[in-house]
Every structure is written in structure tokens, then in C-alpha cells.
């Protein structure tokens, strides 16, 4: 992170979080890849690629197709902040409704993901499918547990509906570009987005420092576990699953 950052909070007071147009997909894929190249989950995924530069290129390829597919299903999924003064991207992240996360085989083929085994090996493809399945299962279990715990705290009813658990938004790949880090832009972007959100928000992170960041924004730890430690101890990693409950009627009114 640069120590010579300018305080863009004062030089760009009108900058705010918004939906990013599809023309930002390439740039977002690149900055996300550079930011997550050392993430434990992507080290597990691309464990055959030792060179950081090569792994970043592989991630950029994967993220570009994932972003293209996601934005094609939900045009409002890619969010971020653009500097109104110089036009540079400052913050970006995915904000995807649960229903738009469901991808069919044809969706993945159309996005070019069929190329994964040819470009990165069949082992990488297997790990992609395995990781997606494991993360989704853990997220569902954590979401269900969080819903039930919240109901127990607020009423004598001990059941929850499928709608409460299914109606959510998934926050993923939150990135603040290096020259804008340490100035509160990540918090500001999420606060602005959360202010208008009536659904539950959930996310997964493999960095403990991120847990504290999200907790300050109202998220709670719904679950945590070591991933893939039983049969792949050399590449196991710890993952936290966080939930921000949907606001109640009284909270929305206030």
C-alpha cells in the first residue's frame, strides 16, 4: 500500500457507490485478481501455479468470465466507486442476489468456463466445483442457523420460512485499490449500499482482519470452519461465514 496517498475524501466529496457498467468488467477482473492472488482459497484452487504473476493472470481470466456471466444475469451486480475527478476506479465488489447465483451447465459453457481443464488442468476444474459446493453448503447452513437464532432472540417462535433463508444478497470480492486504501472508501461504499438493502447479506472471507472490518458494519459470524483439511492438509484454510440480517420493520421505519 502506498504511503503517499492523497486524501480523496476531500478532493472527491461527491464520489459515491453505484452500479458499474459492463465496460468496467475487464478492469474489475484485473484488480480483483491482483488483490486476491494470495488468498488462501485461490491458492488452494490454483495450487499447481507457484508464480504469483501467472496465478494472477489465471485469476483474471477466471474472474472476467465470472463477472461477465454474473452481470449478464444481474446487470446491477457489479458495484463500486469511481473517482469523479480523474475517472479512476476506486472500489469494486460483487453484490449478487441469491437467485442470480444459481448457474446452469449451459450458463458456464456460454461463459467459456469449459476451457478451465484445458487451460489449467482437470485438477483445477475439480477443485473449482468442490470449492463452490462446499462454500455454498456451509453458507446455507450458516444462514439457516443465523435465521433461527435471530427468531429465538426476538420471539417465542422457533421456526423460520424458506423465504427468509432464500432472499439474500451475496457480497463477494470487495476490493479497494491500493492508492485509495486507508481512507475509509471501503466502509463508505458498503455503508451506502447497505442503507438501501432490505435483504439479508452474507459473505465468506479467509482473512481474520476482514472479519473485524465487516463486524463494524453490522455483520455477525454465523459459522467458521477449516476447509479441505481432511484430505488436503497442505492446502487447508480457515473460512469465516458472516451474515448481516435483514432489517426488521421497525429498523426500516427508523
LUMMITOR-803756 format. One record per residue (C-alpha): x negated, y, z; residue number from 1; residue in one letter. Coordinates in steps of 0.2 Angstrom, whole numbers, padded with zeros to 4 digits. Each point is the difference from the previous one (the first is absolute). Example, Ala and Ser with C-alpha at 12.3 -4.5 7.8 and 13.67 -1.06 7.14 Angstrom:
<sites>
(site (-0062,-0022,0039),1,A)
(site (-0006,0017,-0003),2,S)
</sites>
This chain:
<sites>
(site (0000,0000,0000),1,X)
(site (-0007,0017,-0005),2,X)
(site (-0004,0012,0014),3,X)
(site (0002,0015,-0011),4,X)
(site (0019,-0001,-0002),5,X)
(site (0009,0016,-0003),6,X)
(site (0016,0003,0011),7,X)
(site (0013,-0003,-0013),8,X)
(site (0013,0002,0013),9,X)
(site (-0002,0019,-0002),10,X)
(site (-0005,0000,-0019),11,X)
(site (0014,-0011,-0005),12,X)
(site (0015,0004,0012),13,X)
(site (0013,-0004,-0012),14,X)
(site (-0007,-0018,-0004),15,X)
(site (0013,-0013,0005),16,X)
(site (0003,-0018,-0002),17,X)
(site (0010,-0005,-0016),18,X)
(site (0004,-0014,-0012),19,X)
(site (-0015,-0002,-0012),20,X)
(site (0003,-0002,-0018),21,X)
(site (-0006,-0015,-0010),22,X)
(site (-0014,0010,-0007),23,X)
(site (-0009,-0001,0017),24,X)
(site (0000,-0020,0000),25,X)
(site (-0017,-0001,-0007),26,X)
(site (-0008,0012,0013),27,X)
(site (0010,-0008,0014),28,X)
(site (-0006,-0017,-0004),29,X)
(site (-0018,0006,-0001),30,X)
(site (0000,0009,0017),31,X)
(site (0009,-0014,0008),32,X)
(site (-0012,-0012,-0006),33,X)
(site (-0015,0010,0006),34,X)
(site (0009,0002,0017),35,X)
(site (0004,-0018,0003),36,X)
(site (-0015,-0008,-0008),37,X)
(site (-0006,-0005,0018),38,X)
(site (0017,-0005,0007),39,X)
(site (-0001,-0017,0008),40,X)
(site (0015,-0006,-0010),41,X)
(site (-0007,0005,-0017),42,X)
(site (-0017,-0008,0005),43,X)
(site (0010,-0016,0003),44,X)
(site (0009,0002,-0017),45,X)
(site (-0016,0004,-0010),46,X)
(site (-0012,-0010,0011),47,X)
(site (-0010,-0006,-0015),48,X)
(site (-0004,0018,-0005),49,X)
(site (-0015,0006,0011),50,X)
(site (-0004,0016,-0009),51,X)
(site (0011,0015,0007),52,X)
(site (0000,0009,-0017),53,X)
(site (0006,-0016,-0009),54,X)
(site (0013,-0003,0014),55,X)
(site (0006,0017,-0002),56,X)
(site (0002,-0002,-0018),57,X)
(site (0010,-0016,0003),58,X)
(site (0011,0009,0012),59,X)
(site (0003,0014,-0011),60,X)
(site (0006,-0012,-0014),61,X)
(site (0011,-0009,0012),62,X)
(site (0007,0016,0008),63,X)
(site (0004,0008,-0017),64,X)
(site (0011,-0014,-0005),65,X)
(site (0008,-0001,0017),66,X)
(site (0004,0019,0000),67,X)
(site (0006,-0001,-0018),68,X)
(site (0012,-0014,0004),69,X)
(site (0006,0008,0016),70,X)
(site (0003,0017,-0007),71,X)
(site (0009,-0008,-0015),72,X)
(site (0012,-0008,0013),73,X)
(site (0001,0015,0011),74,X)
(site (-0006,0017,-0008),75,X)
(site (0000,0008,0018),76,X)
(site (-0012,-0013,0007),77,X)
(site (-0016,0009,-0003),78,X)
(site (-0002,0015,0012),79,X)
(site (-0013,0013,0004),80,X)
(site (-0007,0017,0002),81,X)
(site (-0007,0010,-0014),82,X)
(site (-0010,0016,0003),83,X)
(site (0010,0014,-0008),84,X)
(site (-0016,0011,-0001),85,X)
(site (-0012,-0012,-0010),86,X)
(site (0012,-0014,-0005),87,X)
(site (-0010,-0013,0008),88,X)
(site (0008,-0016,0008),89,X)
(site (-0001,0001,0019),90,X)
(site (0010,-0014,0007),91,X)
(site (0009,-0015,-0007),92,X)
(site (0009,-0015,0006),93,X)
(site (0014,-0012,-0005),94,X)
(site (0017,0002,0008),95,X)
(site (0010,-0015,-0007),96,X)
(site (0018,-0005,0005),97,X)
(site (0001,-0019,0005),98,X)
(site (0011,-0004,-0015),99,X)
(site (-0013,0006,-0012),100,X)
(site (-0014,-0010,0007),101,X)
(site (0008,-0016,-0006),102,X)
(site (-0009,-0005,-0016),103,X)
(site (0004,-0013,-0012),104,X)
(site (-0012,-0011,-0010),105,X)
(site (0005,0010,-0016),106,X)
(site (-0003,0016,0009),107,X)
(site (-0018,-0006,0004),108,X)
(site (-0003,-0006,-0017),109,X)
(site (0006,0016,-0008),110,X)
(site (-0012,0010,0011),111,X)
(site (-0015,-0010,-0006),112,X)
(site (-0003,-0010,0016),113,X)
(site (-0001,-0016,-0009),114,X)
(site (-0017,0005,-0004),115,X)
(site (-0006,-0001,0018),116,X)
(site (-0007,-0018,-0001),117,X)
(site (-0009,0003,-0017),118,X)
(site (-0008,0016,0007),119,X)
(site (-0003,-0005,0018),120,X)
(site (0002,-0018,0001),121,X)
(site (0014,-0012,0005),122,X)
(site (-0006,0001,0018),123,X)
(site (0004,0019,0000),124,X)
(site (0018,-0003,-0007),125,X)
(site (0003,-0013,0014),126,X)
(site (-0006,0012,0013),127,X)
(site (0011,0014,-0007),128,X)
(site (0016,-0011,0001),129,X)
(site (-0005,-0007,0017),130,X)
(site (-0003,0017,0007),131,X)
(site (0016,0007,-0006),132,X)
(site (0010,-0014,0007),133,X)
(site (-0008,0000,0017),134,X)
(site (0001,0019,0002),135,X)
(site (0018,0000,-0006),136,X)
(site (0005,-0014,0012),137,X)
(site (-0009,0009,0015),138,X)
(site (0008,0016,-0005),139,X)
(site (0017,-0008,0000),140,X)
(site (-0002,-0008,0017),141,X)
(site (-0007,0016,0007),142,X)
(site (0015,0010,-0007),143,X)
(site (0012,-0012,0007),144,X)
(site (-0008,0000,0017),145,X)
(site (-0001,0019,0000),146,X)
(site (0019,0002,-0004),147,X)
(site (0005,-0012,0014),148,X)
(site (-0011,0008,0013),149,X)
(site (0007,0017,-0005),150,X)
(site (0018,-0006,0002),151,X)
(site (-0004,-0008,0017),152,X)
(site (-0007,0017,0006),153,X)
(site (0016,0010,-0006),154,X)
(site (0015,-0012,0002),155,X)
(site (0005,-0016,0007),156,X)
(site (0002,-0008,-0017),157,X)
(site (-0014,-0012,-0004),158,X)
(site (0003,-0002,-0019),159,X)
(site (-0005,0009,-0015),160,X)
(site (0007,0001,-0018),161,X)
(site (-0009,-0005,-0015),162,X)
(site (0002,0018,-0007),163,X)
(site (-0009,0007,0015),164,X)
(site (-0015,-0011,-0004),165,X)
(site (0001,0001,-0019),166,X)
(site (0002,0019,-0002),167,X)
(site (-0018,0006,0002),168,X)
(site (-0014,0009,-0009),169,X)
(site (-0018,-0006,-0001),170,X)
(site (-0014,0012,0002),171,X)
(site (-0016,-0006,-0008),172,X)
(site (-0017,0006,-0005),173,X)
(site (0000,0017,0008),174,X)
(site (-0015,0009,-0006),175,X)
(site (-0007,0018,0004),176,X)
(site (-0014,0005,-0012),177,X)
(site (-0017,0002,0009),178,X)
(site (0000,0019,-0003),179,X)
(site (0016,0002,0009),180,X)
(site (-0002,-0011,0014),181,X)
(site (0000,0006,0018),182,X)
(site (0011,0014,-0004),183,X)
(site (0017,-0008,0005),184,X)
(site (0006,-0003,-0018),185,X)
(site (0004,-0018,0003),186,X)
(site (0011,0004,0015),187,X)
(site (0008,0014,-0009),188,X)
(site (0005,-0010,-0015),189,X)
(site (0007,-0014,0010),190,X)
(site (0009,0011,0012),191,X)
(site (0009,0009,-0015),192,X)
(site (0004,-0017,-0008),193,X)
(site (0007,-0007,0017),194,X)
(site (0011,0015,0003),195,X)
(site (0011,-0004,-0014),196,X)
(site (0000,-0019,0002),197,X)
(site (0015,-0009,0008),198,X)
(site (-0007,-0018,-0002),199,X)
(site (-0012,-0010,0010),200,X)
(site (-0018,0002,-0006),201,X)
(site (-0012,-0014,0002),202,X)
(site (-0019,-0003,-0005),203,X)
(site (-0014,-0011,0003),204,X)
(site (-0018,0006,0004),205,X)
(site (-0017,-0009,0003),206,X)
(site (-0008,0015,0009),207,X)
(site (0003,0003,0018),208,X)
(site (-0003,0019,-0002),209,X)
(site (0014,0000,-0012),210,X)
(site (0012,-0007,0014),211,X)
(site (-0003,0015,0011),212,X)
(site (0003,0012,-0015),213,X)
(site (0017,-0008,-0004),214,X)
(site (0005,-0002,0018),215,X)
(site (-0002,0019,0002),216,X)
(site (0013,0002,-0014),217,X)
(site (0013,-0011,0009),218,X)
(site (-0005,-0018,-0006),219,X)
(site (0000,-0014,0012),220,X)
(site (-0010,-0017,-0001),221,X)
(site (0012,-0013,-0004),222,X)
(site (-0013,-0014,-0002),223,X)
(site (-0018,-0004,-0003),224,X)
(site (-0009,-0016,-0005),225,X)
(site (-0016,-0007,-0007),226,X)
(site (0002,-0003,-0018),227,X)
(site (-0007,-0016,-0009),228,X)
(site (-0011,-0005,0015),229,X)
(site (0005,-0018,0001),230,X)
(site (-0007,-0005,-0017),231,X)
(site (-0011,0014,-0005),232,X)
(site (-0009,0006,0016),233,X)
(site (-0013,0009,-0010),234,X)
(site (0013,0012,-0008),235,X)
(site (0013,0001,0014),236,X)
(site (0006,0018,0005),237,X)
(site (0012,0007,0013),238,X)
(site (0015,0009,-0006),239,X)
(site (0012,0011,0009),240,X)
(site (0019,0002,-0005),241,X)
(site (0008,0016,0004),242,X)
(site (0018,0006,0000),243,X)
(site (0008,0017,0001),244,X)
(site (0018,-0003,0004),245,X)
(site (0014,0008,-0010),246,X)
(site (0006,0015,0009),247,X)
(site (0016,-0002,0010),248,X)
(site (0016,0011,-0004),249,X)
(site (-0005,0011,0015),250,X)
(site (-0018,0002,-0006),251,X)
(site (0006,0004,-0018),252,X)
(site (0012,0013,0007),253,X)
(site (-0013,0009,0010),254,X)
</sites>
